[in-house]
Amino acid sequence: MSDKNEVSTTEHVATPGGKKGAFKRHCQRFWWLHIIILLLVTALVVPITIFVAIPRIAQDKINQAKLDIVAVKISQATPDSYQMTINSTISTDGTVKADIDPFAGDMYLEDTEDKTPFAVLNFPPTNANKHSNVNVDQHIVIQNMDAFNKFNTWFVNNETLKIGIKGYTKVQPKGLSKKYDVTFHKVLEIKGLNLFKGMKVEDARVKLAVNSKNSTDFRNFNATVTLPNPSHFALDIGDAVFDNYFLGSNLGKLYINDLSLVPGENKVFVTGALDQAQIITLMGAHKPYCETGIAQFALIGSNVTRDGVEIPYFQYALANANQTVELNVVKTLEDSDFPAKITCNKGAN
């Protein structure tokens, strides 16, 4: 019997695709799981976008928006109300188109600690375009007189002051049906009246007259006064009365009828009932006034009326503002042909 060599062979079949093939088979077996995961991720991402991302974007755009006050007018003043007209603009980068609902905004003095609102402004609906005009024309009933008095006093006395505007509204981005809550909060630095610094008296005249009958209509002084108004505010104040002080002595009263201020220089006609003899006596007894003939008078508001009714908030502001005006008394006497001269008395100091 002959030996036979048997040869056995083993055939190796390569798995198609390696890792790619494994992944393919995995997808074929678990396709339903991937769909579920995709749906879950979508269900999670969409609400996060709608309820978290978009509101944050909307609030950020409101925060970045710039509010500029172009002009303000206060008119029709009564003891407890006034008409306020504001022309302003809102500027954004224009990247997000959205509509902004109307809202009530508290206006307050930022420079104080309590920040109590002195007015509530009704802002109209607007949008988030690059440039939008926002105008308010509103009759305002004063809710907090102390806060309004404080604002008026700061406005009259200071070169600049800060006011805040804060309110709550809703924003609706273009293409979405949902509105989102946002807070509108802006702090603006505005110019005040700065105590009318730069005030000038021109064409001053005096009369040789004495108010022997104590008449309220008596006048023995008149002049044209230039009142600078560096602010954006136009103010329809009314009839204003000022006490006129020199070296601590009250020398009488000055009157400005129908006082109305617009931004820039304002020329007003001023009349007065002054104790001229006392002015001459005081100047003659004190240097350098008797040497230069020029005196600095302090004006303090004592009364403001409109149509015969007192306007307490304007009166309060002018009463708490020590305004100083310079007058060449010697020139005034000469221009008025007044039979008196100012010289330094013996012992003048």
C-alpha positions in Angstrom: 0.0 0.0 0.0 1.5 3.2 -1.0 1.6 6.3 1.2 -0.4 9.3 0.0 0.3 12.9 1.1 -2.9 14.7 2.0 -2.8 18.4 1.8 -5.5 20.4 3.5 -6.0 24.1 2.8 -7.9 26.7 4.9 -9.5 29.6 3.1 -9.5 33.0 4.8 -12.2 35.4 3.7 -11.4 39.1 4.5 -14.1 41.0 6.3 -15.2 43.8 3.9 -14.4 47.4 4.9 -12.6 47.0 8.2 -13.7 49.8 10.6 -15.9 51.3 8.0 -17.7 48.1 7.5 -18.2 47.7 11.2 -19.6 51.2 11.4 -21.9 50.4 8.5 -23.1 47.2 10.1 -23.6 49.1 13.3 -25.7 51.8 11.5 -27.7 49.0 9.8 -28.5 47.3 13.1 -29.1 50.5 15.2 -30.4 53.0 12.7 -33.5 53.4 14.9 -31.3 54.4 17.9 -29.6 57.2 15.9 -32.9 58.6 14.8 -34.1 58.7 18.4 -30.9 60.5 19.5 -31.2 63.0 16.7 -34.8 63.7 17.7 -33.8 64.1 21.4 -31.0 66.5 20.5 -33.3 68.5 18.3 -35.9 68.6 20.9 -33.4 69.9 23.4 -31.6 72.4 21.2 -34.7 74.1 19.8 -36.2 75.0 23.2 -32.8 76.2 24.5 -32.5 78.4 21.4 -36.0 79.7 21.8 -36.1 80.2 25.5 -32.5 81.0 26.4 -30.4 82.1 23.4 -32.9 84.4 21.7 -34.0 86.3 24.8 -30.3 86.8 25.7 -29.6 88.1 22.3 -32.6 90.4 22.5 -31.6 91.8 25.9 -28.0 92.3 24.7 -29.2 94.3 21.7 -31.3 96.4 23.9 -28.4 97.0 26.2 -26.1 98.0 23.3 -28.7 100.4 21.8 -27.8 104.0 22.2 -30.5 106.5 23.3 -29.8 110.2 22.5 -32.1 113.0 23.7 -32.3 115.7 20.9 -34.7 118.1 22.5 -37.0 118.5 25.5 -39.7 121.0 26.1 -41.6 121.7 29.4 -44.7 123.7 29.0 -48.3 124.3 30.3 -47.1 124.2 33.9 -49.6 123.9 36.7 -48.9 123.4 40.4 -49.0 119.6 40.0 -48.5 118.9 36.3 -46.8 119.9 33.1 -46.6 119.0 29.4 -43.3 117.2 28.5 -42.3 116.8 24.8 -39.2 114.8 24.1 -37.5 114.2 20.8 -35.0 111.4 20.9 -33.3 108.7 18.8 -32.3 105.1 19.3 -29.4 103.7 17.4 -28.4 100.0 17.1 -26.0 98.0 14.9 -29.0 96.9 12.8 -28.0 93.2 12.8 -31.2 92.0 14.5 -34.6 93.1 13.1 -37.2 93.3 15.8 -40.3 95.2 17.0 -40.4 96.7 20.4 -43.7 97.1 22.3 -44.7 100.4 23.9 -43.8 100.7 27.6 -43.8 103.0 30.6 -40.3 104.2 31.5 -39.4 105.7 34.9 -37.2 108.8 34.7 -35.1 109.5 37.7 -32.0 111.4 38.9 -29.1 109.0 38.6 -26.9 111.2 40.8 -28.9 110.4 44.0 -28.9 107.3 46.1 -32.7 106.6 46.2 -33.3 107.1 42.4 -36.9 107.9 43.0 -38.7 108.5 39.6 -39.8 112.1 39.0 -41.7 111.3 35.9 -43.1 108.2 34.1 -42.8 108.5 30.3 -45.0 106.5 27.9 -42.7 105.3 25.1 -44.3 104.5 21.8 -43.8 101.2 19.8 -40.5 101.3 17.9 -38.1 98.9 16.2 -34.5 97.8 16.4 -33.4 99.4 13.1 -30.1 101.2 12.9 -31.8 104.5 13.5 -35.2 105.2 14.9 -36.9 108.4 16.0 -38.7 108.1 19.4 -40.9 111.0 20.3 -43.0 111.5 23.4 -45.6 114.3 23.9 -47.3 113.7 27.3 -49.2 115.4 30.0 -47.5 114.5 33.2 -49.1 114.6 36.6 -46.4 114.9 39.3 -46.5 111.8 41.5 -43.5 112.7 43.7 -42.9 116.4 44.3 -39.8 115.9 46.3 -38.1 113.9 43.5 -39.1 116.5 40.9 -37.9 119.4 43.1 -34.6 117.6 43.5 -34.2 117.1 39.8 -35.1 120.8 39.0 -32.6 122.0 41.6 -29.8 119.8 40.2 -30.7 120.9 36.7 -30.5 124.6 37.6 -27.3 124.4 39.7 -25.1 122.0 37.7 -23.2 122.0 34.5 -24.0 118.4 33.9 -26.2 115.8 35.5 -27.2 112.2 34.9 -30.7 110.9 34.5 -31.8 107.3 34.2 -34.7 105.8 32.2 -35.9 102.3 33.1 -38.8 100.2 32.0 -39.9 96.7 31.0 -41.2 95.8 27.6 -41.3 93.0 25.0 -39.3 92.4 21.8 -40.5 90.4 18.8 -37.7 89.4 16.4 -38.6 89.3 12.7 -39.9 85.9 11.6 -40.9 84.7 15.0 -44.3 84.8 16.6 -43.1 84.9 20.2 -42.4 88.0 22.1 -39.6 88.1 24.7 -39.4 90.1 27.9 -36.5 92.7 28.1 -35.5 95.5 30.4 -34.9 98.9 28.9 -32.4 100.8 31.1 -30.3 103.8 30.0 -28.3 106.4 31.9 -27.7 109.7 30.1 -25.5 112.6 30.9 -27.3 115.9 30.1 -26.3 119.5 30.4 -27.9 121.7 33.1 -28.4 125.4 33.3 -25.2 125.8 35.4 -26.6 128.8 37.4 -26.8 130.8 34.1 -23.1 131.4 34.2 -22.2 133.9 31.6 -25.3 136.0 32.3 -24.9 139.6 31.0 -26.7 142.8 31.8 -27.1 145.4 29.1 -28.7 148.8 28.7 -29.4 149.1 32.5 -31.2 152.2 33.6 -32.4 153.6 36.9 -35.0 156.2 37.9 -34.8 158.6 40.7 -37.9 157.4 42.4 -39.0 156.0 45.8 -41.8 153.6 46.4 -43.5 155.8 49.1 -46.9 154.1 48.7 -45.5 150.5 48.8 -47.1 149.8 45.4 -46.6 146.3 43.9 -46.4 147.9 40.5 -43.5 150.3 41.4 -40.4 150.0 39.2 -37.3 152.1 39.2 -34.9 149.8 37.3 -34.9 148.1 33.9 -32.3 146.3 31.8 -31.9 143.7 29.1 -30.4 140.5 30.4 -28.8 137.7 28.3 -29.5 134.3 29.9 -27.4 131.4 28.5 -29.1 128.0 28.3 -26.5 125.3 27.4 -29.0 122.5 27.9 -31.3 120.8 25.4 -34.3 121.9 27.4 -36.8 124.5 26.4 -38.7 125.8 29.5 -41.9 127.8 29.6 -41.5 129.0 33.2 -43.9 132.0 33.7 -43.6 135.2 35.7 -40.5 135.0 37.9 -39.5 137.3 40.9 -36.0 137.4 42.4 -34.7 138.9 45.6 -31.6 141.0 44.8 -28.7 140.8 47.4 -25.5 142.7 47.7 -23.0 142.1 50.5 -25.7 140.2 52.4 -28.3 142.9 52.2 -31.6 142.5 50.3 -31.9 145.5 48.1 -35.2 144.8 46.5 -36.8 142.7 43.8 -36.3 142.0 40.1 -39.1 140.9 37.8 -39.1 138.8 34.6 -42.5 138.4 33.0 -43.3 135.5 30.8 -39.9 133.9 31.3 -39.3 131.3 28.6 -35.9 129.7 27.8 -34.8 128.0 24.7 -31.4 126.3 24.1 -28.7 128.9 23.4 -28.8 132.6 24.4 -32.0 134.2 25.6 -32.6 137.9 25.9 -35.2 138.9 28.5 -36.4 142.3 29.7 -36.0 142.8 33.5 -37.5 145.4 35.7 -36.9 146.1 39.4 -37.9 147.9 42.5 -34.5 148.5 44.2 -33.2 150.6 47.1 -30.8 152.7 45.1 -29.6 154.7 48.0 -28.6 151.6 49.9 -26.7 150.3 46.9 -24.7 153.5 46.6 -24.0 153.5 50.4 -22.8 149.9 50.5 -20.6 150.4 47.5 -19.0 153.6 48.9 -18.1 151.8 52.1 -16.4 148.7 50.6 -13.5 148.2 48.3 -13.0 147.3 45.5 -16.6 148.2 44.6 -16.1 151.9 45.3 -12.9 151.8 43.2 -14.2 149.9 40.2 -17.8 150.8 40.3 -18.7 147.2 39.5 -20.8 145.1 41.9 -21.8 141.4 41.9 -25.4 140.9 42.9 -26.8 137.6 44.1 -30.2 136.6 42.7 -32.4 134.2 44.6 -35.9 133.2 43.2 -38.7 134.2 45.5 -41.8 133.5 43.4 -42.9 131.9 40.1 -46.5 132.2 38.8 -48.2 131.2 35.6 -51.6 132.8 34.9 -51.6 134.1 38.5 -51.1 130.6 40.0 -47.9 129.7 41.9 -45.7 127.0 40.3 -44.0 125.5 43.3 -41.3 123.3 41.6 -39.9 126.2 39.5 -40.0 128.4 42.5 -38.2 125.8 44.6 -35.4 125.3 42.1 -34.7 129.1 41.6 -34.9 129.7 45.4 -32.2 127.0 45.9 -29.9 128.5 43.3 -27.6 131.4 44.2 -27.1 133.1 40.8 -24.6 135.9 40.5 -24.7 138.8 38.0 -22.2 141.6 37.5 -23.4 145.2 37.0 -21.4 148.3 36.3 -23.2 150.6 38.7 -21.2 153.7 37.9 -22.0 153.3 34.1 -25.6 152.6 34.9 -25.9 155.9 36.9 -24.2 157.9 34.2 -26.3 156.4 31.4 -29.4 157.2 33.4 -28.4 160.8 34.2 -28.8 159.9 37.8 -27.5 162.7 40.1 -25.2 160.6 42.2 -21.7 159.3 42.1 -19.9 156.4 43.8 -16.7 157.2 45.6 -14.8 155.5 48.4 -15.8 156.8 51.8 -13.2 157.5 54.4 -12.5 154.3 56.1 -13.8 152.1 53.2 -12.5 148.6 53.5 
